[in-house]
Each structure stands twice: as structure tokens, then as C-alpha cells.
């Protein structure tokens, strides 16, 4: 059986979604499937770029020689295939739960309203086409139900190094792991550290576009010896 995993790729960005896709391919290969990852670059730099990145998936033809497609995050699930399963990592959250927040990026202009309407229509139609609809977490499923009226079954994948984790005790630090992006809100963790009085430390593991700002915030708050 030939399976294509459809993955959205922001150039030079690697995080949980990429690990999710790689792990899925590994597991399918181990079970005897012929597996290929099909990734298209994604850009939301402008409203037009956002719509073009979405349309590219709809125009992609994977129907010949592919028995099953597994779509993941927006907009890969726009792929048109008679045997489409979606394992939803996330939608374009700026059009949903982040709308109206400082992370949303959409205003009340006519252009913004039209783009939001198009995104929601695309999601309702193309997610509704799926033969089976899963999500990577209960929160993701809840958002899908709330905003689109679609039911997804939460399917939790094992961590990348399943079986290797252990606890040898607890230290005197808080550990934060993730991509250094504004939506991850590491600034809240750092500002919270400035309010502590018991000398607890913080270790942050990750890289990303906000690295310089994170380092500057740590220095500005005088936390370089603890964070």
C-alpha cells in the first residue's frame, strides 16, 4: 500500500510538526507500507501568499498511484483524494482562537474579513471530505468542534524518544522546551522568574526567530545568572 503524508513546511523551520511527520513515516515504513512525505512550502507573509499556499495543495494531483493520503496541518488537508485521512496538528489559528488577540494579525478591514471567510469555508469543505478525522490533542479537537462543527478523535502519538525518558529526581529549576516564537510565550516564563524570591532557576531549550529578543529580555530583567 502506498501512503503519502502531506506536510506543510515553513522553510528553515523545524519543530514538533516536523518531528510528528517524520515519526509517522518511520512507523508506517516499519509496518511494511510504502511511504512518502510530500511537503509544500507555506507562507502567510501577505494575504495573497496565504491563499496561494492553500490553493497549491488543492491543485496538487496525488490520485494516481497513491492509495492513501494522510494530511496534517493547514493547509495540507486541502489535498483532493478519494481516500483522505486527516491527523490534524492545527488549523490556521489566526483565523480562529487567536482572532482578536495580539497573535491573530487580522483586523476588521474588508480584505481581512473576506480572507477569514475563505479560510473557514476551505476548512469546512476539505476537512469534511476526510474519510477519518483525528487530532493530535483534545484541545485541537475541541477547537475544531467549536469553530467548524466537525468531530475529530484525539490520537496521541508517542514521543520521539519513547522508552528513553526517566526521572532521577527533581532539581531547583524550571525547564521550558520549545521553539522561540512569540506564540510560545516564553516571555511570560521569564517575567515570572523575575517575581520569584526563592532562587529557583530556569533552563530554556530551543531556538527560533525570537532568540535575540528572549536573550535581551533576560538581560534587561537581570536574570542572566538564573535563566
Residue pairs with C-beta under 8 A, 6 or more apart in sequence:
1 33
1 34
1 67
1 68
2 33
2 34
2 35
2 36
2 65
2 66
2 67
2 68
3 28
3 33
3 34
3 35
3 36
3 66
3 67
3 68
3 69
3 70
4 35
4 36
4 37
4 38
4 62
4 66
4 68
4 69
4 70
5 21
5 24
5 25
5 28
5 35
5 36
5 37
5 38
5 69
5 70
5 72
6 38
6 39
6 57
6 62
6 69
6 70
6 71
6 72
6 76
6 77
6 79
7 17
7 18
7 21
7 37
7 38
7 39
7 72
7 73
7 76
8 17
8 39
8 40
8 42
8 53
8 72
8 73
8 74
8 75
8 76
9 18
9 39
9 40
9 41
9 42
10 41
10 42
10 43
11 41
13 179
13 208
15 178
15 179
16 89
17 72
17 73
17 89
19 160
20 72
20 89
20 136
20 157
21 37
21 39
21 72
22 37
23 157
23 158
23 160
24 70
24 87
24 157
25 35
25 37
28 35
29 35
38 60
38 62
40 53
40 56
40 57
40 60
40 76
41 53
42 53
42 75
43 49
43 50
43 52
43 53
44 50
44 53
44 92
44 94
47 111
47 112
47 115
50 92
50 115
50 119
51 115
51 118
53 75
54 74
54 75
54 78
54 119
54 122
55 78
57 75
57 76
57 77
57 78
57 79
58 78
58 79
58 80
58 126
60 79
62 69
62 79
62 81
63 80
63 81
63 82
66 81
67 83
68 81
68 83
68 84
68 85
69 79
69 81
69 83
69 84
69 85
70 85
70 86
70 87
71 77
71 78
71 79
71 84
71 85
71 86
71 87
71 130
72 86
72 87
72 88
72 89
73 88
73 89
73 90
73 91
74 90
74 91
74 92
74 123
75 92
75 122
77 84
77 86
77 88
77 123
77 126
77 127
77 130
78 122
78 126
79 126
80 126
80 129
83 131
84 129
84 130
84 131
85 130
85 131
85 132
85 133
85 134
86 127
86 130
86 132
86 133
86 134
86 152
87 134
87 135
87 136
87 155
88 127
88 133
88 134
88 135
88 136
88 140
88 141
88 144
88 152
89 136
89 140
90 136
90 140
91 123
91 143
91 144
91 147
92 119
92 123
93 103
93 143
94 103
94 104
94 105
94 106
95 106
95 116
95 119
95 120
96 143
96 147
97 143
97 147
98 104
98 183
99 106
99 116
103 182
103 183
106 112
106 115
106 116
120 147
120 148
123 148
124 148
124 149
124 150
127 133
127 144
127 148
127 150
128 150
132 153
133 144
133 150
133 151
133 152
133 153
134 152
134 153
134 154
134 155
135 141
135 144
135 152
135 153
135 154
135 155
136 154
136 155
136 156
136 157
137 154
137 156
138 154
140 152
140 154
141 151
141 152
141 153
141 154
144 150
144 151
144 152
145 151
145 152
159 165
172 199
172 200
172 201
173 200
173 201
173 202
173 203
174 189
174 193
174 200
174 201
174 202
174 203
175 202
175 203
175 204
175 205
176 186
176 189
176 202
176 203
176 204
176 205
176 206
177 204
177 205
177 206
178 184
178 186
178 205
178 206
179 206
179 207
179 208
180 186
180 204
180 206
180 207
180 208
180 209
180 210
180 211
180 214
181 208
181 209
181 210
182 210
184 206
184 208
184 210
186 204
186 206
186 210
186 214
187 213
187 214
187 217
189 202
189 204
190 202
190 214
190 217
190 218
190 221
190 223
190 227
191 217
191 221
193 200
193 202
193 221
193 223
193 226
193 227
194 221
194 222
194 223
199 226
200 226
201 226
201 227
202 223
202 226
202 227
203 227
204 214
204 227
218 224
218 227
